[in-house]
């Protein structure tokens, strides 16, 4: 399993989410890699705003030209679970179309 360093404003939430999942026995290797890409996406598109909204996720949820529906769905689901974790901590997250 590869450990990544996260740099966006969401980094503490991403790391906390991964720590929690791993403490529950989940490997979360592929998910950590997806979250590394999401962390880079967030830094490039949303800066220091930790509020997760459908507008802030617009570019993330769009299907990539070389990506199948299954991969897209998995990538979105990982971020949805992160957002649910963050919402449980009291961070504003509005995910109407991801639920």
N, CA, C and O atoms as a Tinker XYZ file with bonds, in Angstrom:
   396  protein
     1  N      0.855000   -1.178000    0.000000    73     2
     2  CA     0.000000    0.000000    0.000000    64     1     3
     3  C      0.896000    1.235000    0.000000    63     2     4     5
     4  O      1.844000    1.325000    0.780000    81     3
     5  N      0.594000    2.164000   -0.863000    73     3     6
     6  CA     1.347000    3.400000   -0.968000    64     5     7
     7  C      0.659000    4.484000   -0.150000    63     6     8     9
     8  O     -0.557000    4.662000   -0.226000    81     7
     9  N      1.450000    5.199000    0.628000    73     7    10
    10  CA     0.918000    6.341000    1.356000    64     9    11
    11  C      1.235000    7.597000    0.555000    63    10    12    13
    12  O      2.345000    7.761000    0.047000    81    11
    13  N      0.267000    8.464000    0.451000    73    11    14
    14  CA     0.424000    9.704000   -0.289000    64    13    15
    15  C      0.389000   10.876000    0.680000    63    14    16    17
    16  O     -0.143000   10.774000    1.785000    81    15
    17  N      0.953000   11.964000    0.254000    73    15    18
    18  CA     0.863000   13.206000    1.002000    64    17    19
    19  C     -0.140000   14.088000    0.280000    63    18    20    21
    20  O     -0.066000   14.272000   -0.935000    81    19
    21  N     -1.061000   14.621000    1.031000    73    19    22
    22  CA    -2.110000   15.469000    0.473000    64    21    23
    23  C     -1.806000   16.920000    0.840000    63    22    24    25
    24  O     -1.278000   17.194000    1.918000    81    23
    25  N     -2.140000   17.848000   -0.056000    73    23    26
    26  CA    -1.717000   19.230000    0.126000    64    25    27
    27  C     -2.845000   20.254000    0.115000    63    26    28    29
    28  O     -2.631000   21.391000    0.536000    81    27
    29  N     -4.015000   19.901000   -0.341000    73    27    30
    30  CA    -5.095000   20.880000   -0.442000    64    29    31
    31  C     -5.653000   21.198000    0.945000    63    30    32    33
    32  O     -5.246000   20.609000    1.947000    81    31
    33  N     -6.584000   22.134000    0.976000    73    31    34
    34  CA    -7.268000   22.488000    2.218000    64    33    35
    35  C     -8.046000   21.278000    2.762000    63    34    36    37
    36  O     -8.373000   21.231000    3.948000    81    35
    37  N     -8.336000   20.317000    1.903000    73    35    38
    38  CA    -9.060000   19.114000    2.322000    64    37    39
    39  C     -8.131000   18.020000    2.865000    63    38    40    41
    40  O     -8.607000   16.974000    3.307000    81    39
    41  N     -6.832000   18.248000    2.836000    73    39    42
    42  CA    -5.858000   17.226000    3.236000    64    41    43
    43  C     -6.142000   16.609000    4.603000    63    42    44    45
    44  O     -6.089000   15.384000    4.718000    81    43
    45  N     -6.441000   17.384000    5.643000    73    43    46
    46  CA    -6.690000   16.753000    6.946000    64    45    47
    47  C     -7.923000   15.842000    6.928000    63    46    48    49
    48  O     -7.957000   14.814000    7.604000    81    47
    49  N     -8.929000   16.233000    6.148000    73    47    50
    50  CA   -10.139000   15.413000    6.044000    64    49    51
    51  C     -9.858000   14.135000    5.260000    63    50    52    53
    52  O    -10.324000   13.057000    5.631000    81    51
    53  N     -9.106000   14.257000    4.188000    73    51    54
    54  CA    -8.755000   13.083000    3.389000    64    53    55
    55  C     -7.971000   12.096000    4.247000    63    54    56    57
    56  O     -8.274000   10.903000    4.259000    81    55
    57  N     -6.964000   12.591000    4.965000    73    55    58
    58  CA    -6.147000   11.702000    5.785000    64    57    59
    59  C     -6.963000   11.083000    6.910000    63    58    60    61
    60  O     -6.816000    9.897000    7.203000    81    59
    61  N     -7.819000   11.872000    7.541000    73    59    62
    62  CA    -8.681000   11.347000    8.601000    64    61    63
    63  C     -9.636000   10.281000    8.088000    63    62    64    65
    64  O     -9.863000    9.264000    8.743000    81    63
    65  N    -10.187000   10.525000    6.913000    73    63    66
    66  CA   -11.087000    9.560000    6.276000    64    65    67
    67  C    -10.365000    8.245000    5.999000    63    66    68    69
    68  O    -10.880000    7.169000    6.302000    81    67
    69  N     -9.169000    8.341000    5.422000    73    67    70
    70  CA    -8.390000    7.137000    5.124000    64    69    71
    71  C     -8.002000    6.414000    6.415000    63    70    72    73
    72  O     -8.073000    5.187000    6.483000    81    71
    73  N     -7.599000    7.154000    7.421000    73    71    74
    74  CA    -7.234000    6.542000    8.712000    64    73    75
    75  C     -8.409000    5.783000    9.308000    63    74    76    77
    76  O     -8.248000    4.679000    9.827000    81    75
    77  N     -9.595000    6.385000    9.229000    73    75    78
    78  CA   -10.789000    5.736000    9.766000    64    77    79
    79  C    -11.116000    4.450000    8.998000    63    78    80    81
    80  O    -11.375000    3.410000    9.604000    81    79
    81  N    -11.103000    4.525000    7.682000    73    79    82
    82  CA   -11.408000    3.344000    6.869000    64    81    83
    83  C    -10.403000    2.225000    7.127000    63    82    84    85
    84  O    -10.783000    1.060000    7.244000    81    83
    85  N     -9.127000    2.575000    7.214000    73    83    86
    86  CA    -8.091000    1.563000    7.451000    64    85    87
    87  C     -8.198000    0.980000    8.852000    63    86    88    89
    88  O     -7.921000   -0.202000    9.054000    81    87
    89  N     -8.591000    1.787000    9.808000    73    87    90
    90  CA    -8.793000    1.287000   11.170000    64    89    91
    91  C     -9.937000    0.276000   11.213000    63    90    92    93
    92  O     -9.966000   -0.609000   12.068000    81    91
    93  N    -10.868000    0.419000   10.291000    73    91    94
    94  CA   -11.995000   -0.518000   10.194000    64    93    95
    95  C    -11.647000   -1.773000    9.395000    63    94    96    97
    96  O    -12.469000   -2.678000    9.256000    81    95
    97  N    -10.416000   -1.818000    8.870000    73    95    98
    98  CA    -9.964000   -3.015000    8.165000    64    97    99
    99  C     -9.965000   -2.932000    6.656000    63    98   100   101
   100  O     -9.621000   -3.906000    5.987000    81    99
   101  N    -10.341000   -1.798000    6.106000    73    99   102
   102  CA   -10.337000   -1.634000    4.655000    64   101   103
   103  C     -8.942000   -1.217000    4.196000    63   102   104   105
   104  O     -8.300000   -0.396000    4.851000    81   103
   105  N     -8.465000   -1.768000    3.087000    73   103   106
   106  CA    -7.128000   -1.439000    2.592000    64   105   107
   107  C     -7.078000   -0.012000    2.055000    63   106   108   109
   108  O     -6.139000    0.729000    2.347000    81   107
   109  N     -8.060000    0.366000    1.289000    73   107   110
   110  CA    -8.181000    1.707000    0.712000    64   109   111
   111  C     -6.920000    2.159000   -0.012000    63   110   112   113
   112  O     -6.499000    3.308000    0.129000    81   111
   113  N     -6.313000    1.256000   -0.790000    73   111   114
   114  CA    -5.148000    1.583000   -1.604000    64   113   115
   115  C     -5.523000    2.335000   -2.866000    63   114   116   117
   116  O     -5.009000    3.424000   -3.123000    81   115
   117  N     -6.426000    1.750000   -3.660000    73   115   118
   118  CA    -6.881000    2.423000   -4.881000    64   117   119
   119  C     -7.593000    3.730000   -4.554000    63   118   120   121
   120  O     -7.468000    4.721000   -5.273000    81   119
   121  N     -8.338000    3.710000   -3.460000    73   119   122
   122  CA    -9.074000    4.898000   -3.058000    64   121   123
   123  C     -8.122000    6.030000   -2.657000    63   122   124   125
   124  O     -8.393000    7.200000   -2.928000    81   123
   125  N     -7.005000    5.675000   -2.009000    73   123   126
   126  CA    -6.007000    6.685000   -1.641000    64   125   127
   127  C     -5.426000    7.338000   -2.890000    63   126   128   129
   128  O     -5.159000    8.539000   -2.903000    81   127
   129  N     -5.233000    6.544000   -3.935000    73   127   130
   130  CA    -4.719000    7.080000   -5.194000    64   129   131
   131  C     -5.747000    8.013000   -5.845000    63   130   132   133
   132  O     -5.393000    9.074000   -6.359000    81   131
   133  N     -7.005000    7.611000   -5.819000    73   131   134
   134  CA    -8.081000    8.466000   -6.341000    64   133   135
   135  C     -8.129000    9.766000   -5.545000    63   134   136   137
   136  O     -8.275000   10.844000   -6.120000    81   135
   137  N     -8.006000    9.665000   -4.222000    73   135   138
   138  CA    -8.058000   10.854000   -3.386000    64   137   139
   139  C     -6.838000   11.757000   -3.586000    63   138   140   141
   140  O     -6.929000   12.969000   -3.391000    81   139
   141  N     -5.706000   11.182000   -3.969000    73   139   142
   142  CA    -4.544000   12.010000   -4.306000    64   141   143
   143  C     -4.863000   12.856000   -5.541000    63   142   144   145
   144  O     -4.551000   14.046000   -5.583000    81   143
   145  N     -5.481000   12.241000   -6.533000    73   143   146
   146  CA    -5.887000   12.994000   -7.737000    64   145   147
   147  C     -6.956000   14.039000   -7.394000    63   146   148   149
   148  O     -6.945000   15.151000   -7.920000    81   147
   149  N     -7.874000   13.661000   -6.506000    73   147   150
   150  CA    -8.914000   14.603000   -6.085000    64   149   151
   151  C     -8.293000   15.778000   -5.334000    63   150   152   153
   152  O     -8.714000   16.920000   -5.521000    81   151
   153  N     -7.313000   15.516000   -4.498000    73   151   154
   154  CA    -6.607000   16.560000   -3.759000    64   153   155
   155  C     -5.963000   17.555000   -4.731000    63   154   156   157
   156  O     -6.017000   18.766000   -4.520000    81   155
   157  N     -5.358000   17.029000   -5.790000    73   155   158
   158  CA    -4.751000   17.887000   -6.816000    64   157   159
   159  C     -5.831000   18.678000   -7.552000    63   158   160   161
   160  O     -5.666000   19.870000   -7.814000    81   159
   161  N     -6.933000   18.010000   -7.882000    73   159   162
   162  CA    -8.059000   18.689000   -8.524000    64   161   163
   163  C     -8.552000   19.831000   -7.643000    63   162   164   165
   164  O     -8.782000   20.943000   -8.120000    81   163
   165  N     -8.712000   19.544000   -6.344000    73   163   166
   166  CA    -9.259000   20.549000   -5.432000    64   165   167
   167  C     -8.339000   21.766000   -5.357000    63   166   168   169
   168  O     -8.804000   22.903000   -5.426000    81   167
   169  N     -7.049000   21.531000   -5.218000    73   167   170
   170  CA    -6.087000   22.643000   -5.150000    64   169   171
   171  C     -6.143000   23.504000   -6.399000    63   170   172   173
   172  O     -6.070000   24.730000   -6.312000    81   171
   173  N     -6.268000   22.885000   -7.541000    73   171   174
   174  CA    -6.276000   23.614000   -8.799000    64   173   175
   175  C     -7.573000   24.315000   -9.123000    63   174   176   177
   176  O     -7.586000   25.249000   -9.925000    81   175
   177  N     -8.675000   23.880000   -8.512000    73   175   178
   178  CA    -9.982000   24.413000   -8.885000    64   177   179
   179  C    -10.728000   25.144000   -7.776000    63   178   180   181
   180  O    -11.587000   25.978000   -8.060000    81   179
   181  N    -10.417000   24.846000   -6.531000    73   179   182
   182  CA   -11.201000   25.408000   -5.431000    64   181   183
   183  C    -10.365000   26.109000   -4.363000    63   182   184   185
   184  O    -10.914000   26.665000   -3.412000    81   183
   185  N     -9.065000   26.086000   -4.510000    73   183   186
   186  CA    -8.193000   26.830000   -3.598000    64   185   187
   187  C     -8.385000   26.493000   -2.132000    63   186   188   189
   188  O     -8.297000   25.332000   -1.733000    81   187
   189  N     -8.647000   27.519000   -1.335000    73   187   190
   190  CA    -8.740000   27.352000    0.119000    64   189   191
   191  C    -10.165000   27.170000    0.626000    63   190   192   193
   192  O    -10.404000   27.236000    1.832000    81   191
   193  N    -11.096000   26.946000   -0.261000    73   191   194
   194  CA   -12.494000   26.776000    0.145000    64   193   195
   195  C    -12.758000   25.300000    0.454000    63   194   196   197
   196  O    -12.698000   24.466000   -0.449000    81   195
   197  N    -13.050000   24.964000    1.721000    73   195   198
   198  CA   -13.289000   23.559000    2.064000    64   197   199
   199  C    -14.729000   23.102000    1.842000    63   198   200   201
   200  O    -15.056000   21.942000    2.095000    81   199
   201  N    -15.593000   24.005000    1.371000    73   199   202
   202  CA   -17.004000   23.668000    1.199000    64   201   203
   203  C    -17.189000   22.850000   -0.074000    63   202   204   205
   204  O    -16.861000   23.307000   -1.169000    81   203
   205  N    -17.716000   21.639000    0.078000    73   203   206
   206  CA   -17.928000   20.741000   -1.058000    64   205   207
   207  C    -19.362000   20.922000   -1.558000    63   206   208   209
   208  O    -20.328000   20.652000   -0.845000    81   207
   209  N    -19.467000   21.383000   -2.799000    73   207   210
   210  CA   -20.778000   21.580000   -3.427000    64   209   211
   211  C    -20.760000   20.935000   -4.805000    63   210   212   213
   212  O    -19.706000   20.533000   -5.297000    81   211
   213  N    -21.912000   20.841000   -5.413000    73   211   214
   214  CA   -21.967000   20.282000   -6.758000    64   213   215
   215  C    -21.191000   21.168000   -7.731000    63   214   216   217
   216  O    -20.560000   20.658000   -8.656000    81   215
   217  N    -21.228000   22.475000   -7.538000    73   215   218
   218  CA   -20.461000   23.369000   -8.410000    64   217   219
   219  C    -18.966000   23.115000   -8.277000    63   218   220   221
   220  O    -18.246000   23.112000   -9.275000    81   219
   221  N    -18.495000   22.902000   -7.051000    73   219   222
   222  CA   -17.061000   22.685000   -6.844000    64   221   223
   223  C    -16.607000   21.323000   -7.376000    63   222   224   225
   224  O    -15.414000   21.102000   -7.580000    81   223
   225  N    -17.546000   20.424000   -7.596000    73   223   226
   226  CA   -17.226000   19.075000   -8.088000    64   225   227
   227  C    -17.494000   18.899000   -9.580000    63   226   228   229
   228  O    -17.278000   17.818000  -10.128000    81   227
   229  N    -17.960000   19.951000  -10.232000    73   227   230
   230  CA   -18.385000   19.837000  -11.632000    64   229   231
   231  C    -17.329000   19.178000  -12.524000    63   230   232   233
   232  O    -17.642000   18.249000  -13.269000    81   231
   233  N    -16.111000   19.641000  -12.454000    73   231   234
   234  CA   -15.050000   19.067000  -13.278000    64   233   235
   235  C    -14.658000   17.669000  -12.847000    63   234   236   237
   236  O    -14.226000   16.863000  -13.671000    81   235
   237  N    -14.804000   17.370000  -11.561000    73   235   238
   238  CA   -14.409000   16.060000  -11.041000    64   237   239
   239  C    -15.365000   14.961000  -11.492000    63   238   240   241
   240  O    -14.932000   13.851000  -11.801000    81   239
   241  N    -16.650000   15.260000  -11.531000    73   239   242
   242  CA   -17.615000   14.199000  -11.835000    64   241   243
   243  C    -17.768000   13.940000  -13.332000    63   242   244   245
   244  O    -18.347000   12.929000  -13.729000    81   243
   245  N    -17.260000   14.835000  -14.152000    73   243   246
   246  CA   -17.339000   14.663000  -15.608000    64   245   247
   247  C    -16.541000   13.430000  -16.037000    63   246   248   249
   248  O    -15.420000   13.215000  -15.575000    81   247
   249  N    -17.123000   12.632000  -16.914000    73   247   250
   250  CA   -16.449000   11.428000  -17.411000    64   249   251
   251  C    -15.250000   11.811000  -18.267000    63   250   252   253
   252  O    -15.345000   12.680000  -19.134000    81   251
   253  N    -14.121000   11.155000  -18.014000    73   251   254
   254  CA   -12.893000   11.394000  -18.778000    64   253   255
   255  C    -13.009000   10.690000  -20.133000    63   254   256   257
   256  O    -13.703000    9.678000  -20.234000    81   255
   257  N    -12.348000   11.202000  -21.175000    73   255   258
   258  CA   -12.448000   10.585000  -22.502000    64   257   259
   259  C    -12.003000    9.116000  -22.536000    63   258   260   261
   260  O    -12.528000    8.334000  -23.328000    81   259
   261  N    -11.061000    8.740000  -21.702000    73   259   262
   262  CA   -10.541000    7.358000  -21.707000    64   261   263
   263  C    -11.097000    6.521000  -20.567000    63   262   264   265
   264  O    -10.555000    5.459000  -20.262000    81   263
   265  N    -12.158000    6.976000  -19.941000    73   263   266
   266  CA   -12.683000    6.342000  -18.740000    64   265   267
   267  C    -14.031000    5.681000  -19.014000    63   266   268   269
   268  O    -14.896000    6.257000  -19.674000    81   267
   269  N    -14.194000    4.466000  -18.500000    73   267   270
   270  CA   -15.479000    3.792000  -18.592000    64   269   271
   271  C    -16.416000    4.260000  -17.489000    63   270   272   273
   272  O    -15.995000    4.909000  -16.531000    81   271
   273  N    -17.691000    3.921000  -17.636000    73   271   274
   274  CA   -18.705000    4.309000  -16.642000    64   273   275
   275  C    -18.393000    3.736000  -15.257000    63   274   276   277
   276  O    -18.611000    4.404000  -14.247000    81   275
   277  N    -17.887000    2.510000  -15.208000    73   275   278
   278  CA   -17.579000    1.888000  -13.923000    64   277   279
   279  C    -16.481000    2.628000  -13.174000    63   278   280   281
   280  O    -16.584000    2.849000  -11.967000    81   279
   281  N    -15.438000    3.007000  -13.888000    73   279   282
   282  CA   -14.338000    3.762000  -13.271000    64   281   283
   283  C    -14.807000    5.132000  -12.821000    63   282   284   285
   284  O    -14.437000    5.599000  -11.744000    81   283
   285  N    -15.614000    5.772000  -13.640000    73   283   286
   286  CA   -16.159000    7.070000  -13.274000    64   285   287
   287  C    -17.006000    6.952000  -12.003000    63   286   288   289
   288  O    -16.871000    7.761000  -11.085000    81   287
   289  N    -17.864000    5.957000  -11.956000    73   287   290
   290  CA   -18.730000    5.754000  -10.791000    64   289   291
   291  C    -17.920000    5.502000   -9.530000    63   290   292   293
   292  O    -18.245000    6.029000   -8.466000    81   291
   293  N    -16.862000    4.697000   -9.641000    73   291   294
   294  CA   -16.016000    4.410000   -8.478000    64   293   295
   295  C    -15.328000    5.682000   -7.990000    63   294   296   297
   296  O    -15.289000    5.948000   -6.789000    81   295
   297  N    -14.794000    6.457000   -8.910000    73   295   298
   298  CA   -14.113000    7.703000   -8.577000    64   297   299
   299  C    -15.066000    8.666000   -7.866000    63   298   300   301
   300  O    -14.689000    9.300000   -6.881000    81   299
   301  N    -16.291000    8.775000   -8.363000    73   299   302
   302  CA   -17.292000    9.644000   -7.746000    64   301   303
   303  C    -17.693000    9.108000   -6.370000    63   302   304   305
   304  O    -17.851000    9.884000   -5.427000    81   303
   305  N    -17.858000    7.795000   -6.248000    73   303   306
   306  CA   -18.271000    7.201000   -4.981000    64   305   307
   307  C    -17.240000    7.445000   -3.881000    63   306   308   309
   308  O    -17.605000    7.693000   -2.732000    81   307
   309  N    -15.969000    7.378000   -4.223000    73   307   310
   310  CA   -14.923000    7.621000   -3.229000    64   309   311
   311  C    -15.050000    9.037000   -2.673000    63   310   312   313
   312  O    -14.969000    9.239000   -1.461000    81   311
   313  N    -15.246000   10.002000   -3.544000    73   311   314
   314  CA   -15.374000   11.396000   -3.102000    64   313   315
   315  C    -16.691000   11.600000   -2.362000    63   314   316   317
   316  O    -16.752000   12.390000   -1.420000    81   315
   317  N    -17.726000   10.914000   -2.767000    73   315   318
   318  CA   -19.007000   10.990000   -2.047000    64   317   319
   319  C    -18.827000   10.515000   -0.610000    63   318   320   321
   320  O    -19.331000   11.145000    0.320000    81   319
   321  N    -18.115000    9.411000   -0.423000    73   319   322
   322  CA   -17.879000    8.899000    0.936000    64   321   323
   323  C    -17.018000    9.859000    1.748000    63   322   324   325
   324  O    -17.244000   10.040000    2.944000    81   323
   325  N    -16.037000   10.470000    1.102000    73   323   326
   326  CA   -15.236000   11.492000    1.782000    64   325   327
   327  C    -16.138000   12.643000    2.226000    63   326   328   329
   328  O    -16.039000   13.104000    3.363000    81   327
   329  N    -17.009000   13.106000    1.343000    73   327   330
   330  CA   -17.900000   14.225000    1.675000    64   329   331
   331  C    -18.855000   13.861000    2.811000    63   330   332   333
   332  O    -19.147000   14.699000    3.664000    81   331
   333  N    -19.336000   12.634000    2.829000    73   331   334
   334  CA   -20.198000   12.198000    3.929000    64   333   335
   335  C    -19.425000   12.188000    5.246000    63   334   336   337
   336  O    -19.959000   12.572000    6.287000    81   335
   337  N    -18.176000   11.753000    5.197000    73   335   338
   338  CA   -17.306000   11.787000    6.382000    64   337   339
   339  C    -17.146000   13.234000    6.844000    63   338   340   341
   340  O    -17.272000   13.525000    8.034000    81   339
   341  N    -16.870000   14.135000    5.909000    73   339   342
   342  CA   -16.689000   15.543000    6.247000    64   341   343
   343  C    -17.971000   16.140000    6.823000    63   342   344   345
   344  O    -17.922000   16.894000    7.794000    81   343
   345  N    -19.111000   15.810000    6.233000    73   343   346
   346  CA   -20.389000   16.310000    6.735000    64   345   347
   347  C    -20.621000   15.848000    8.170000    63   346   348   349
   348  O    -21.175000   16.583000    8.987000    81   347
   349  N    -20.196000   14.632000    8.465000    73   347   350
   350  CA   -20.309000   14.112000    9.829000    64   349   351
   351  C    -19.457000   14.887000   10.821000    63   350   352   353
   352  O    -19.722000   14.868000   12.023000    81   351
   353  N    -18.441000   15.565000   10.321000    73   351   354
   354  CA   -17.588000   16.402000   11.165000    64   353   355
   355  C    -18.074000   17.850000   11.207000    63   354   356   357
   356  O    -17.475000   18.693000   11.874000    81   355
   357  N    -19.160000   18.130000   10.493000    73   355   358
   358  CA   -19.738000   19.467000   10.512000    64   357   359
   359  C    -19.304000   20.381000    9.383000    63   358   360   361
   360  O    -19.613000   21.573000    9.408000    81   359
   361  N    -18.595000   19.855000    8.391000    73   359   362
   362  CA   -18.175000   20.656000    7.245000    64   361   363
   363  C    -19.338000   20.726000    6.250000    63   362   364   365
   364  O    -19.989000   19.717000    5.980000    81   363
   365  N    -19.591000   21.904000    5.715000    73   363   366
   366  CA   -20.689000   22.079000    4.761000    64   365   367
   367  C    -20.421000   21.291000    3.485000    63   366   368   369
   368  O    -19.430000   21.529000    2.796000    81   367
   369  N    -21.307000   20.357000    3.178000    73   367   370
   370  CA   -21.213000   19.547000    1.967000    64   369   371
   371  C    -22.604000   19.409000    1.366000    63   370   372   373
   372  O    -23.527000   18.933000    2.027000    81   371
   373  N    -22.753000   19.820000    0.128000    73   371   374
   374  CA   -24.053000   19.736000   -0.557000    64   373   375
   375  C    -23.868000   18.827000   -1.757000    63   374   376   377
   376  O    -23.208000   19.193000   -2.729000    81   375
   377  N    -24.455000   17.635000   -1.684000    73   375   378
   378  CA   -24.208000   16.603000   -2.694000    64   377   379
   379  C    -25.501000   16.031000   -3.258000    63   378   380   381
   380  O    -25.629000   14.813000   -3.377000    81   379
   381  N    -26.429000   16.853000   -3.594000    73   379   382
   382  CA   -27.732000   16.352000   -4.000000    64   381   383
   383  C    -27.685000   15.354000   -5.150000    63   382   384   385
   384  O    -28.423000   14.369000   -5.123000    81   383
   385  N    -26.841000   15.572000   -6.162000    73   383   386
   386  CA   -26.829000   14.663000   -7.309000    64   385   387
   387  C    -25.866000   13.494000   -7.125000    63   386   388   389
   388  O    -25.820000   12.606000   -7.976000    81   387
   389  N    -25.106000   13.472000   -6.052000    73   387   390
   390  CA   -24.182000   12.352000   -5.818000    64   389   391
   391  C    -24.795000   11.284000   -4.929000    63   390   392   393
   392  O    -24.207000   10.217000   -4.750000    81   391
   393  N    -25.960000   11.552000   -4.371000    73   391   394
   394  CA   -26.565000   10.596000   -3.451000    64   393   395
   395  C    -27.481000    9.637000   -4.150000    63   394   396
   396  O    -28.069000    8.767000   -3.509000    81   395
